[in-house]
Amino acid sequence: MSEDEFLQLISQGGTITLGQLNARLKVIKVDASNLAALGVTIRRERGAVHMAAAGFRQLCDKLLEHVADLKRS
C-alpha cells in the first residue's frame, strides 16, 4: 500500500492505533517494533502508530504462530 493510500485509510477511519490494538489484545502488549517484526505494515501519523484495521485478524494469526513456535522450542 502506498503512503498516500495509507494516509487516506487513516483519514477514513480504516486504521487501528497502537493504543486501540493493545486495548483489544488486553493481556498481550505490542509496540511498533513488534508489529514490524511480524511483517505488519504500520505508519506513524500525528504521534500515533496506525495499522490497517482490516489486518487485525491476520495480526492475531501471526501472534498465534509466533507463540506456537515458542511453545515448540
VMD Tcl script that builds the backbone (N, CA, C; Angstrom):
set m [mol new atoms 219]
animate dup $m
set s [atomselect $m all]
$s set {name element resname resid chain x y z} {
  {N N MET 1 A 0.853 -1.167 0.000}
  {CA C MET 1 A 0.000 0.000 0.000}
  {C C MET 1 A 0.904 1.236 0.000}
  {N N SER 2 A 0.581 2.186 -0.836}
  {CA C SER 2 A 1.396 3.396 -0.928}
  {C C SER 2 A 1.156 4.293 0.289}
  {N N GLU 3 A 2.057 5.231 0.476}
  {CA C GLU 3 A 1.926 6.195 1.574}
  {C C GLU 3 A 0.616 6.963 1.459}
  {N N ASP 4 A 0.271 7.411 0.251}
  {CA C ASP 4 A -0.973 8.157 0.046}
  {C C ASP 4 A -2.197 7.304 0.352}
  {N N GLU 5 A -2.169 6.041 -0.061}
  {CA C GLU 5 A -3.294 5.141 0.215}
  {C C GLU 5 A -3.458 4.921 1.719}
  {N N PHE 6 A -2.338 4.775 2.419}
  {CA C PHE 6 A -2.413 4.560 3.861}
  {C C PHE 6 A -2.922 5.817 4.555}
  {N N LEU 7 A -2.467 6.986 4.128}
  {CA C LEU 7 A -2.953 8.238 4.714}
  {C C LEU 7 A -4.448 8.408 4.479}
  {N N GLN 8 A -4.925 7.999 3.314}
  {CA C GLN 8 A -6.355 8.050 3.028}
  {C C GLN 8 A -7.107 7.090 3.945}
  {N N LEU 9 A -6.556 5.915 4.167}
  {CA C LEU 9 A -7.160 4.938 5.072}
  {C C LEU 9 A -7.266 5.520 6.481}
  {N N ILE 10 A -6.208 6.204 6.933}
  {CA C ILE 10 A -6.231 6.849 8.246}
  {C C ILE 10 A -7.342 7.888 8.300}
  {N N SER 11 A -7.418 8.747 7.285}
  {CA C SER 11 A -8.417 9.822 7.286}
  {C C SER 11 A -9.846 9.298 7.225}
  {N N GLN 12 A -10.032 8.090 6.691}
  {CA C GLN 12 A -11.368 7.497 6.585}
  {C C GLN 12 A -11.715 6.620 7.786}
  {N N GLY 13 A -10.809 6.539 8.768}
  {CA C GLY 13 A -11.079 5.730 9.954}
  {C C GLY 13 A -10.881 4.242 9.738}
  {N N GLY 14 A -10.110 3.878 8.729}
  {CA C GLY 14 A -9.897 2.469 8.411}
  {C C GLY 14 A -8.663 1.871 9.059}
  {N N THR 15 A -8.171 2.528 10.112}
  {CA C THR 15 A -6.991 2.013 10.801}
  {C C THR 15 A -7.296 1.834 12.279}
  {N N ILE 16 A -6.402 1.151 12.943}
  {CA C ILE 16 A -6.459 0.988 14.385}
  {C C ILE 16 A -5.116 1.478 14.922}
  {N N THR 17 A -5.154 2.260 15.999}
  {CA C THR 17 A -3.911 2.764 16.569}
  {C C THR 17 A -3.314 1.723 17.503}
  {N N LEU 18 A -2.073 1.921 17.839}
  {CA C LEU 18 A -1.388 1.010 18.751}
  {C C LEU 18 A -2.117 0.937 20.095}
  {N N GLY 19 A -2.582 2.069 20.593}
  {CA C GLY 19 A -3.335 2.084 21.848}
  {C C GLY 19 A -4.623 1.284 21.754}
  {N N GLN 20 A -5.354 1.444 20.658}
  {CA C GLN 20 A -6.592 0.684 20.454}
  {C C GLN 20 A -6.291 -0.802 20.313}
  {N N LEU 21 A -5.208 -1.111 19.611}
  {CA C LEU 21 A -4.813 -2.503 19.416}
  {C C LEU 21 A -4.502 -3.165 20.757}
  {N N ASN 22 A -3.706 -2.506 21.587}
  {CA C ASN 22 A -3.364 -3.070 22.887}
  {C C ASN 22 A -4.587 -3.196 23.785}
  {N N ALA 23 A -5.540 -2.282 23.666}
  {CA C ALA 23 A -6.781 -2.394 24.440}
  {C C ALA 23 A -7.568 -3.636 24.020}
  {N N ARG 24 A -7.567 -3.948 22.742}
  {CA C ARG 24 A -8.276 -5.143 22.250}
  {C C ARG 24 A -7.563 -6.428 22.648}
  {N N LEU 25 A -6.236 -6.406 22.619}
  {CA C LEU 25 A -5.463 -7.601 22.943}
  {C C LEU 25 A -5.417 -7.874 24.451}
  {N N LYS 26 A -5.647 -6.877 25.250}
  {CA C LYS 26 A -5.687 -6.928 26.719}
  {C C LYS 26 A -4.392 -7.421 27.342}
  {N N VAL 27 A -4.183 -8.710 27.504}
  {CA C VAL 27 A -3.020 -9.202 28.252}
  {C C VAL 27 A -1.743 -9.251 27.419}
  {N N ILE 28 A -1.848 -9.036 26.126}
  {CA C ILE 28 A -0.679 -9.008 25.243}
  {C C ILE 28 A -0.449 -7.560 24.836}
  {N N LYS 29 A 0.759 -7.086 25.021}
  {CA C LYS 29 A 1.101 -5.722 24.627}
  {C C LYS 29 A 2.098 -5.767 23.479}
  {N N VAL 30 A 1.821 -5.011 22.440}
  {CA C VAL 30 A 2.732 -4.932 21.302}
  {C C VAL 30 A 3.161 -3.486 21.112}
  {N N ASP 31 A 4.290 -3.318 20.460}
  {CA C ASP 31 A 4.739 -1.980 20.103}
  {C C ASP 31 A 5.054 -1.957 18.609}
  {N N ALA 32 A 5.459 -0.811 18.126}
  {CA C ALA 32 A 5.695 -0.653 16.690}
  {C C ALA 32 A 6.760 -1.619 16.184}
  {N N SER 33 A 7.806 -1.839 16.968}
  {CA C SER 33 A 8.865 -2.742 16.503}
  {C C SER 33 A 8.380 -4.189 16.456}
  {N N ASN 34 A 7.496 -4.597 17.396}
  {CA C ASN 34 A 6.916 -5.942 17.342}
  {C C ASN 34 A 6.083 -6.109 16.079}
  {N N LEU 35 A 5.275 -5.108 15.770}
  {CA C LEU 35 A 4.426 -5.186 14.578}
  {C C LEU 35 A 5.280 -5.295 13.324}
  {N N ALA 36 A 6.320 -4.483 13.255}
  {CA C ALA 36 A 7.210 -4.523 12.090}
  {C C ALA 36 A 7.890 -5.886 11.979}
  {N N ALA 37 A 8.311 -6.457 13.110}
  {CA C ALA 37 A 8.965 -7.769 13.097}
  {C C ALA 37 A 8.022 -8.864 12.611}
  {N N LEU 38 A 6.724 -8.677 12.845}
  {CA C LEU 38 A 5.725 -9.643 12.386}
  {C C LEU 38 A 5.306 -9.392 10.938}
  {N N GLY 39 A 5.856 -8.354 10.325}
  {CA C GLY 39 A 5.544 -8.054 8.931}
  {C C GLY 39 A 4.293 -7.222 8.735}
  {N N VAL 40 A 3.830 -6.572 9.795}
  {CA C VAL 40 A 2.630 -5.744 9.711}
  {C C VAL 40 A 3.028 -4.352 9.231}
  {N N THR 41 A 2.329 -3.849 8.232}
  {CA C THR 41 A 2.583 -2.506 7.728}
  {C C THR 41 A 2.007 -1.502 8.708}
  {N N ILE 42 A 2.850 -0.585 9.157}
  {CA C ILE 42 A 2.412 0.454 10.086}
  {C C ILE 42 A 2.825 1.810 9.543}
  {N N ARG 43 A 2.157 2.835 10.008}
  {CA C ARG 43 A 2.514 4.213 9.681}
  {C C ARG 43 A 2.370 5.047 10.943}
  {N N ARG 44 A 3.255 6.012 11.101}
  {CA C ARG 44 A 3.145 6.975 12.197}
  {C C ARG 44 A 2.493 8.232 11.636}
  {N N GLU 45 A 1.464 8.670 12.291}
  {CA C GLU 45 A 0.749 9.870 11.866}
  {C C GLU 45 A 0.333 10.643 13.111}
  {N N ARG 46 A 0.809 11.875 13.209}
  {CA C ARG 46 A 0.486 12.746 14.345}
  {C C ARG 46 A 0.782 12.081 15.688}
  {N N GLY 47 A 1.915 11.407 15.767}
  {CA C GLY 47 A 2.344 10.796 17.017}
  {C C GLY 47 A 1.742 9.440 17.326}
  {N N ALA 48 A 0.830 8.967 16.497}
  {CA C ALA 48 A 0.193 7.663 16.729}
  {C C ALA 48 A 0.678 6.659 15.691}
  {N N VAL 49 A 0.797 5.420 16.125}
  {CA C VAL 49 A 1.150 4.324 15.219}
  {C C VAL 49 A -0.145 3.694 14.740}
  {N N HIS 50 A -0.314 3.593 13.417}
  {CA C HIS 50 A -1.526 3.047 12.812}
  {C C HIS 50 A -1.215 1.775 12.038}
  {N N MET 51 A -2.155 0.845 12.047}
  {CA C MET 51 A -2.140 -0.298 11.134}
  {C C MET 51 A -3.539 -0.392 10.543}
  {N N ALA 52 A -3.664 -1.041 9.403}
  {CA C ALA 52 A -4.982 -1.201 8.784}
  {C C ALA 52 A -5.864 -2.047 9.696}
  {N N ALA 53 A -7.055 -1.554 9.995}
  {CA C ALA 53 A -7.982 -2.285 10.865}
  {C C ALA 53 A -8.343 -3.639 10.265}
  {N N ALA 54 A -8.408 -3.707 8.952}
  {CA C ALA 54 A -8.750 -4.964 8.278}
  {C C ALA 54 A -7.685 -6.040 8.497}
  {N N GLY 55 A -6.504 -5.654 8.942}
  {CA C GLY 55 A -5.431 -6.611 9.173}
  {C C GLY 55 A -5.394 -7.186 10.578}
  {N N PHE 56 A -6.395 -6.871 11.419}
  {CA C PHE 56 A -6.385 -7.340 12.809}
  {C C PHE 56 A -6.377 -8.863 12.903}
  {N N ARG 57 A -7.217 -9.526 12.132}
  {CA C ARG 57 A -7.252 -11.000 12.184}
  {C C ARG 57 A -5.925 -11.601 11.737}
  {N N GLN 58 A -5.342 -11.031 10.707}
  {CA C GLN 58 A -4.048 -11.516 10.228}
  {C C GLN 58 A -2.980 -11.319 11.308}
  {N N LEU 59 A -3.027 -10.198 12.010}
  {CA C LEU 59 A -2.093 -9.968 13.104}
  {C C LEU 59 A -2.274 -11.028 14.188}
  {N N CYS 60 A -3.512 -11.314 14.539}
  {CA C CYS 60 A -3.779 -12.349 15.548}
  {C C CYS 60 A -3.217 -13.696 15.103}
  {N N ASP 61 A -3.381 -14.029 13.829}
  {CA C ASP 61 A -2.818 -15.279 13.301}
  {C C ASP 61 A -1.298 -15.298 13.435}
  {N N LYS 62 A -0.659 -14.178 13.130}
  {CA C LYS 62 A 0.798 -14.101 13.232}
  {C C LYS 62 A 1.251 -14.231 14.683}
  {N N LEU 63 A 0.509 -13.627 15.609}
  {CA C LEU 63 A 0.839 -13.756 17.027}
  {C C LEU 63 A 0.693 -15.204 17.485}
  {N N LEU 64 A -0.380 -15.866 17.036}
  {CA C LEU 64 A -0.583 -17.273 17.389}
  {C C LEU 64 A 0.548 -18.150 16.858}
  {N N GLU 65 A 0.960 -17.903 15.618}
  {CA C GLU 65 A 2.069 -18.662 15.033}
  {C C GLU 65 A 3.347 -18.455 15.842}
  {N N HIS 66 A 3.595 -17.224 16.227}
  {CA C HIS 66 A 4.795 -16.908 16.998}
  {C C HIS 66 A 4.778 -17.628 18.347}
  {N N VAL 67 A 3.653 -17.579 19.040}
  {CA C VAL 67 A 3.538 -18.243 20.340}
  {C C VAL 67 A 3.668 -19.759 20.177}
  {N N ALA 68 A 3.077 -20.316 19.132}
  {CA C ALA 68 A 3.189 -21.757 18.880}
  {C C ALA 68 A 4.645 -22.149 18.628}
  {N N ASP 69 A 5.380 -21.319 17.879}
  {CA C ASP 69 A 6.802 -21.586 17.646}
  {C C ASP 69 A 7.580 -21.568 18.960}
  {N N LEU 70 A 7.253 -20.616 19.825}
  {CA C LEU 70 A 7.916 -20.545 21.126}
  {C C LEU 70 A 7.613 -21.780 21.962}
  {N N LYS 71 A 6.374 -22.222 21.903}
  {CA C LYS 71 A 5.958 -23.390 22.680}
  {C C LYS 71 A 6.715 -24.639 22.235}
  {N N ARG 72 A 6.954 -24.760 20.932}
  {CA C ARG 72 A 7.641 -25.929 20.380}
  {C C ARG 72 A 9.149 -25.899 20.636}
  {N N SER 73 A 9.691 -24.742 20.923}
  {CA C SER 73 A 11.159 -24.641 21.066}
  {C C SER 73 A 11.648 -25.031 22.447}
}
mol reanalyze $m
mol bondsrecalc $m
mol representation Tube
mol addrep $m
